[in-house]
């Protein structure tokens, strides 16, 4: 019982000394302001580097993940791999007829759990009236089900219906950027746009969509906002495609699966059907957004770990700086340590004093580093046009690591100070 009481008393005594030790530590740091600030620089830059790298990574990953989610985790997308090289085209045609309506019908008949689907035919027009202010919009020929599959939000007018698709009606729905480029701001419903030699009646405008930064996911790198949607039959029979002789009958197939369907299993069936009819010509790709999403999430975790590891080198250098300064401080304050020990201070009191000073350096450096890192991420976003996101988790991680570095690298000097012989320390000059 006596040992327990002694332990409790020691804990109470240590707790009661925290505030005096904090005041003493702050006074010691303020006495050497410049040295304390220079010591903090390592922590400031380390925390700022961790925070800035995590914010850049989080911004980039969020954009990619949002684009993949926009594709629809319940969707499958078949993309034709077309070429404008005549020799390559002839070589492929000896094996495969290309993506066709027959492929679409076979897939519809053999894949279980398809809730909605549409073929797609797209091309880039050679001329357009009114003349676009920017890049020429591309034409997407699809069926009305595409609106559900791609989760398009109609902001003006309506989307074309099944009747208009069946008769190949000369109507169109504009993407947000296409509408702005052709007609400027305002209501465009009822106006007309001439694509090659065909006038199209504008019946709707869809809201903004995210666009992939590259074709790494297997999808063509195109601005999904700079599109003109037309009924599939209108694209096939009314609109002239400059490369129609070298194009597949259709160049894409979109499938939306029921919640009960397994997208990976459905993708395997689709690949098997197309490999059989195309004789393994490799002229198509099957994109599974659910698979891309899982892979991107794994990549995001790995990227975050690597970025933190790289940026933590700065924190390691900062920690070494703290240890170096604390060791130098011990030499300067050897007599002070001896006097404290002589008047009753215990080793634990000395350890606590120096650890508190080291943690205070890293604590203040961490706070300044967070502000500096936030500023760097905003500056990068402004100068480079990148998307950066400072998350609460990245702030906490950077701050906790900085305090931990101060605690770890401050412990050895503190223990060394506590082991000084009081008599020799008092005599030290």
C-alpha positions as CSV (number, residue, x, y, z in Angstrom):
1,X,0.0,0.0,0.0
2,X,2.9,2.4,0.8
3,X,4.4,1.9,-2.6
4,X,1.0,2.7,-4.3
5,X,0.6,5.8,-2.2
6,X,4.1,6.9,-3.1
7,X,3.3,6.4,-6.8
8,X,0.1,8.4,-6.5
9,X,1.9,11.2,-4.8
10,X,4.6,11.2,-7.4
11,X,2.0,11.5,-10.2
12,X,0.3,14.3,-8.4
13,X,3.6,16.1,-7.9
14,X,4.5,15.7,-11.6
15,X,1.1,17.0,-12.7
16,X,1.3,20.0,-10.4
17,X,4.7,20.9,-11.9
18,X,3.5,20.9,-15.5
19,X,2.4,24.5,-15.5
20,X,5.6,25.8,-13.8
21,X,7.7,23.8,-16.2
22,X,5.8,25.2,-19.2
23,X,6.4,28.7,-18.0
24,X,10.1,27.9,-17.4
25,X,10.4,26.3,-20.8
26,X,8.8,29.3,-22.5
27,X,11.1,31.7,-20.7
28,X,14.2,29.7,-21.7
29,X,13.0,29.6,-25.4
30,X,12.3,33.4,-25.3
31,X,15.7,34.1,-23.9
32,X,17.2,32.6,-27.1
33,X,14.6,33.8,-29.6
34,X,16.7,33.6,-32.8
35,X,18.1,30.1,-32.0
36,X,14.6,28.9,-31.1
37,X,13.2,30.2,-34.4
38,X,16.0,28.7,-36.4
39,X,15.4,25.4,-34.7
40,X,11.7,25.6,-35.5
41,X,12.4,26.1,-39.2
42,X,13.0,22.4,-39.8
43,X,9.6,21.6,-38.2
44,X,7.9,24.4,-40.1
45,X,9.1,23.4,-43.5
46,X,8.6,19.7,-42.7
47,X,5.0,20.1,-41.7
48,X,4.3,22.5,-44.6
49,X,5.8,19.9,-47.0
50,X,3.7,17.1,-45.6
51,X,0.5,19.2,-45.7
52,X,1.2,20.6,-49.2
53,X,1.9,17.2,-50.7
54,X,-1.1,15.6,-49.1
55,X,-3.3,18.5,-50.3
56,X,-2.0,18.1,-53.9
57,X,-2.5,14.3,-53.8
58,X,-6.0,14.6,-52.3
59,X,-7.1,17.2,-54.9
60,X,-5.8,15.1,-57.8
61,X,-7.3,11.9,-56.5
62,X,-10.6,13.4,-55.7
63,X,-11.0,14.6,-59.3
64,X,-10.1,11.2,-60.7
65,X,-12.4,9.4,-58.2
66,X,-15.3,11.8,-58.9
67,X,-14.9,11.2,-62.7
68,X,-14.9,7.4,-62.2
69,X,-18.0,7.6,-60.0
70,X,-19.6,9.8,-62.7
71,X,-19.1,6.9,-65.1
72,X,-21.3,4.9,-62.8
73,X,-20.1,2.0,-60.7
74,X,-23.0,-0.1,-62.1
75,X,-22.0,0.6,-65.7
76,X,-19.9,-1.2,-68.3
77,X,-18.5,0.6,-71.3
78,X,-17.2,-0.9,-74.5
79,X,-14.9,1.3,-76.5
80,X,-13.8,0.6,-80.1
81,X,-10.1,1.0,-80.8
82,X,-10.2,2.7,-84.2
83,X,-7.4,3.9,-86.4
84,X,-7.1,6.3,-89.3
85,X,-4.1,4.4,-90.7
86,X,-5.2,2.5,-93.8
87,X,-2.7,-0.3,-93.5
88,X,-3.5,-0.9,-89.8
89,X,-7.2,-0.7,-90.6
90,X,-6.9,-3.3,-93.3
91,X,-4.9,-5.6,-91.1
92,X,-7.5,-5.5,-88.3
93,X,-10.4,-5.9,-90.8
94,X,-8.9,-9.3,-91.9
95,X,-9.7,-10.6,-88.4
96,X,-12.6,-8.4,-87.2
97,X,-15.6,-6.7,-88.7
98,X,-15.3,-4.0,-86.0
99,X,-17.9,-3.1,-83.3
100,X,-21.4,-3.5,-84.7
101,X,-25.1,-3.5,-83.9
102,X,-24.9,-7.3,-84.1
103,X,-22.4,-7.2,-81.2
104,X,-24.8,-5.0,-79.3
105,X,-27.7,-7.3,-79.8
106,X,-25.7,-10.4,-78.8
107,X,-24.5,-8.7,-75.7
108,X,-28.0,-7.6,-74.8
109,X,-29.2,-11.2,-75.2
110,X,-26.5,-13.0,-73.2
111,X,-25.5,-10.6,-70.4
112,X,-27.8,-11.0,-67.4
113,X,-29.0,-8.0,-65.4
114,X,-28.9,-5.2,-68.0
115,X,-31.2,-2.5,-66.8
116,X,-30.5,0.0,-69.6
117,X,-28.2,0.1,-72.6
118,X,-27.3,2.1,-75.8
119,X,-24.9,1.9,-78.7
120,X,-22.9,5.0,-79.5
121,X,-21.6,6.6,-82.7
122,X,-19.5,9.7,-82.4
123,X,-17.5,11.8,-84.7
124,X,-15.9,15.3,-85.1
125,X,-17.8,17.5,-87.7
126,X,-15.7,19.3,-90.3
127,X,-17.9,22.5,-90.2
128,X,-20.6,23.9,-88.0
129,X,-23.0,26.9,-88.1
130,X,-22.9,29.0,-85.9
131,X,-19.1,28.9,-85.8
132,X,-18.0,27.8,-82.3
133,X,-16.0,30.3,-80.3
134,X,-13.6,27.5,-79.1
135,X,-12.9,24.0,-80.1
136,X,-15.3,22.3,-82.5
137,X,-17.9,20.2,-80.5
138,X,-18.1,16.5,-81.2
139,X,-21.3,14.6,-82.0
140,X,-22.6,11.8,-79.9
141,X,-25.3,9.6,-81.5
142,X,-27.0,7.7,-78.7
143,X,-30.4,6.4,-77.6
144,X,-32.5,8.1,-74.9
145,X,-31.3,5.5,-72.3
146,X,-27.9,7.3,-72.4
147,X,-29.4,10.0,-70.2
148,X,-30.0,7.5,-67.4
149,X,-26.7,5.7,-67.9
150,X,-24.5,8.8,-67.9
151,X,-26.7,10.5,-65.2
152,X,-27.1,13.6,-67.3
153,X,-28.9,16.5,-65.7
154,X,-31.0,18.5,-68.2
155,X,-30.8,22.2,-67.3
156,X,-32.8,23.5,-70.3
157,X,-35.6,21.9,-72.3
158,X,-35.6,18.1,-72.6
159,X,-33.7,15.1,-73.9
160,X,-34.9,13.5,-77.2
161,X,-37.3,10.5,-76.8
162,X,-37.6,7.0,-78.3
163,X,-39.9,8.2,-81.1
164,X,-37.4,10.8,-82.3
165,X,-34.6,8.2,-82.1
166,X,-36.6,5.7,-84.2
167,X,-37.3,8.1,-87.0
168,X,-33.8,9.7,-86.8
169,X,-35.3,13.2,-86.1
170,X,-32.9,16.1,-86.7
171,X,-32.9,17.3,-83.1
172,X,-30.0,17.7,-80.7
173,X,-29.2,18.3,-77.0
174,X,-26.1,20.5,-76.3
175,X,-23.5,20.0,-73.6
176,X,-22.9,23.0,-71.4
177,X,-19.6,24.1,-73.1
178,X,-21.1,23.5,-76.6
179,X,-24.1,25.6,-75.8
180,X,-21.9,28.5,-74.6
181,X,-19.5,28.2,-77.5
182,X,-22.2,28.2,-80.2
183,X,-24.8,30.6,-78.8
184,X,-23.3,32.3,-75.7
185,X,-25.2,32.6,-72.4
186,X,-29.0,32.4,-72.2
187,X,-31.8,30.2,-73.4
188,X,-31.0,28.3,-76.6
189,X,-34.1,26.1,-76.8
190,X,-35.7,26.3,-80.3
191,X,-32.5,27.5,-82.0
192,X,-30.8,25.6,-84.8
193,X,-27.2,24.4,-85.4
194,X,-25.9,23.1,-88.7
195,X,-23.6,20.1,-88.4
196,X,-21.8,19.5,-91.7
197,X,-24.8,19.7,-94.1
198,X,-27.6,18.9,-91.6
199,X,-29.6,21.5,-89.6
200,X,-30.5,20.3,-86.1
201,X,-33.2,21.7,-83.8
202,X,-31.9,22.3,-80.3
203,X,-34.4,20.8,-77.8
204,X,-32.2,20.7,-74.6
205,X,-29.0,21.5,-72.7
206,X,-27.4,19.3,-70.1
207,X,-25.5,20.4,-67.1
208,X,-21.7,20.3,-66.5
209,X,-19.8,17.0,-66.3
210,X,-16.4,16.1,-65.1
211,X,-13.8,15.2,-67.7
212,X,-10.8,12.8,-67.4
213,X,-7.4,14.5,-67.5
214,X,-6.1,11.7,-69.8
215,X,-7.1,8.5,-71.5
216,X,-5.3,6.3,-68.9
217,X,-8.6,4.8,-67.8
218,X,-9.2,3.5,-71.3
219,X,-11.7,6.2,-72.3
220,X,-11.0,8.7,-75.0
221,X,-9.6,12.0,-73.8
222,X,-12.4,14.4,-74.7
223,X,-14.3,17.3,-73.1
224,X,-17.6,15.8,-72.1
225,X,-19.1,19.2,-71.8
226,X,-18.3,20.1,-75.4
227,X,-20.6,17.5,-77.0
228,X,-23.8,17.6,-79.2
229,X,-26.1,14.6,-78.4
230,X,-28.3,13.5,-81.3
231,X,-30.5,10.4,-81.8
232,X,-28.5,7.4,-82.9
233,X,-30.3,7.0,-86.2
234,X,-29.8,10.6,-87.0
235,X,-26.0,10.2,-86.5
236,X,-26.0,7.1,-88.6
237,X,-28.2,8.2,-91.5
238,X,-28.4,12.1,-91.5
239,X,-24.9,13.2,-90.5
240,X,-21.8,12.7,-92.7
241,X,-18.7,11.3,-91.0
242,X,-15.5,12.2,-92.8
243,X,-13.9,8.9,-91.8
244,X,-17.0,6.7,-92.2
245,X,-15.2,4.2,-94.5
246,X,-12.7,3.5,-91.8
247,X,-15.0,3.6,-88.8
248,X,-16.8,0.7,-87.0
249,X,-20.5,0.6,-87.4
250,X,-20.7,1.8,-83.8
251,X,-17.8,2.9,-81.7
252,X,-19.2,2.4,-78.2
253,X,-21.6,0.4,-76.1
254,X,-22.9,1.5,-72.7
255,X,-24.5,-1.0,-70.3
256,X,-26.2,-0.1,-67.0
257,X,-26.5,-3.2,-64.7
258,X,-29.1,-4.0,-62.0
259,X,-27.8,-3.8,-58.4
260,X,-28.0,-7.6,-58.2
261,X,-25.7,-8.1,-61.2
262,X,-21.9,-8.6,-60.7
263,X,-20.1,-6.1,-62.9
264,X,-16.9,-8.0,-63.1
265,X,-18.7,-11.2,-64.1
266,X,-20.7,-9.3,-66.7
267,X,-17.5,-7.7,-68.1
268,X,-16.0,-11.2,-68.5
269,X,-19.0,-12.3,-70.5
270,X,-18.8,-9.2,-72.7
271,X,-15.1,-9.7,-73.4
272,X,-15.8,-13.4,-74.2
273,X,-18.5,-12.5,-76.7
274,X,-16.5,-9.8,-78.4
275,X,-13.3,-11.9,-78.5
276,X,-15.2,-14.7,-80.2
277,X,-16.8,-12.4,-82.9
278,X,-13.7,-10.3,-83.4
279,X,-11.3,-13.2,-83.4
280,X,-9.1,-11.7,-80.7
281,X,-8.2,-8.8,-82.9
282,X,-7.8,-6.5,-79.8
283,X,-9.8,-3.8,-81.5
284,X,-12.0,-3.0,-78.4
285,X,-11.6,-2.4,-74.7
286,X,-14.1,-3.0,-71.9
287,X,-14.0,-0.4,-69.1
288,X,-15.4,-1.4,-65.7
289,X,-15.8,1.8,-63.6
290,X,-16.2,-0.3,-60.4
291,X,-12.9,-2.0,-61.0
292,X,-11.3,1.4,-61.8
293,X,-12.7,2.9,-58.6
294,X,-11.2,0.1,-56.5
295,X,-7.9,0.3,-58.2
296,X,-7.8,4.1,-57.9
297,X,-8.5,3.9,-54.2
298,X,-5.6,1.5,-53.7
299,X,-3.4,3.9,-55.7
300,X,-4.6,6.8,-53.6
301,X,-3.6,5.0,-50.3
302,X,-0.2,4.1,-51.7
303,X,0.4,7.6,-53.1
304,X,-0.5,9.2,-49.7
305,X,2.0,6.9,-47.9
306,X,4.8,7.7,-50.4
307,X,4.2,11.4,-50.2
308,X,4.1,11.4,-46.4
309,X,7.3,9.4,-46.4
310,X,9.1,11.8,-48.7
311,X,7.9,14.9,-46.9
312,X,8.8,13.4,-43.5
313,X,12.4,13.6,-44.4
314,X,12.2,17.3,-43.7
315,X,10.6,16.5,-40.3
316,X,13.5,14.1,-39.6
317,X,16.0,16.8,-40.3
318,X,14.0,19.1,-38.1
319,X,14.1,16.5,-35.3
320,X,17.8,16.2,-35.6
321,X,18.1,20.0,-35.3
322,X,16.0,19.9,-32.1
323,X,18.3,17.2,-30.6
324,X,21.4,19.1,-31.6
325,X,20.1,22.4,-30.0
326,X,18.9,20.6,-26.9
327,X,22.3,18.9,-26.4
328,X,24.0,22.3,-26.8
329,X,21.5,23.8,-24.3
330,X,22.5,21.1,-21.8
331,X,26.1,22.3,-22.0
332,X,25.1,25.9,-21.5
333,X,22.8,25.1,-18.6
334,X,24.9,22.4,-16.8
335,X,25.3,24.6,-13.7
336,X,21.6,25.4,-13.6
337,X,20.8,21.6,-13.8
338,X,23.3,21.0,-10.9
339,X,21.7,23.7,-8.7
340,X,18.1,22.3,-9.4
341,X,19.3,18.9,-8.4
342,X,21.0,20.2,-5.3
343,X,17.8,21.9,-4.1
344,X,15.7,18.8,-4.5
345,X,14.8,18.3,-8.1
346,X,14.6,14.7,-9.2
347,X,15.8,13.1,-12.4
348,X,12.2,12.9,-13.6
349,X,11.8,16.7,-13.1
350,X,14.9,17.4,-15.3
351,X,13.7,15.0,-18.0
352,X,10.3,16.5,-18.0
353,X,11.7,20.1,-18.2
354,X,13.8,19.4,-21.3
355,X,11.2,17.2,-23.0
356,X,8.6,20.0,-22.5
357,X,11.0,22.5,-24.2
358,X,11.6,20.2,-27.1
359,X,7.9,19.5,-27.5
360,X,7.2,23.3,-27.3
361,X,9.6,23.9,-30.2
362,X,7.9,21.2,-32.3
363,X,4.4,22.3,-31.2
364,X,4.9,25.9,-32.2
365,X,6.8,24.9,-35.3
366,X,3.9,22.6,-36.2
367,X,1.3,25.3,-35.9
368,X,3.4,27.7,-38.0
369,X,4.0,24.9,-40.5
370,X,0.3,24.2,-40.9
371,X,-0.4,27.8,-41.8
372,X,2.6,27.8,-44.2
373,X,1.5,24.5,-45.8
374,X,-2.0,25.8,-46.2
375,X,-0.7,28.9,-47.9
376,X,1.6,26.8,-50.2
377,X,-1.3,24.6,-51.3
378,X,-3.4,27.7,-52.1
379,X,-0.5,29.2,-54.0
380,X,0.0,26.0,-56.1
381,X,-3.7,25.9,-56.8
382,X,-3.6,29.5,-58.0
383,X,-0.4,29.3,-60.1
384,X,-0.6,25.8,-61.6
385,X,-4.4,25.6,-61.8
386,X,-4.4,22.3,-59.9
387,X,-7.1,21.2,-57.5
388,X,-5.7,21.1,-53.9
389,X,-7.7,20.0,-50.8
390,X,-6.5,20.5,-47.3
391,X,-8.3,17.8,-45.2
392,X,-8.7,17.7,-41.5
393,X,-6.9,14.3,-41.4
394,X,-3.9,15.7,-43.2
395,X,-3.6,18.6,-40.8
396,X,-3.9,16.3,-37.8
397,X,-1.4,13.9,-39.3
398,X,1.2,16.6,-40.0
399,X,0.7,18.1,-36.5
400,X,0.9,14.9,-34.6
401,X,4.0,13.8,-36.5
402,X,5.7,17.1,-35.7
403,X,4.9,16.8,-32.0
404,X,6.0,13.2,-32.0
405,X,9.3,14.2,-33.6
406,X,9.9,16.7,-30.8
407,X,9.0,14.1,-28.2
408,X,11.3,11.5,-29.7
409,X,14.3,13.6,-30.4
410,X,14.0,15.6,-27.2
411,X,14.0,12.5,-24.9
412,X,17.7,11.6,-25.3
413,X,19.0,15.0,-24.4
414,X,16.6,15.2,-21.5
415,X,17.8,11.8,-20.1
416,X,21.4,12.8,-20.6
417,X,20.7,16.1,-18.7
418,X,19.1,14.1,-15.8
419,X,22.1,11.8,-15.5
420,X,24.5,14.6,-14.8
421,X,26.2,14.3,-11.5
422,X,24.9,17.3,-9.3
423,X,28.2,18.0,-7.7
424,X,30.2,18.0,-11.0
425,X,27.4,20.1,-12.6
426,X,27.6,22.8,-10.0
427,X,31.3,23.0,-10.4
428,X,31.0,23.2,-14.2
429,X,32.2,26.5,-15.7
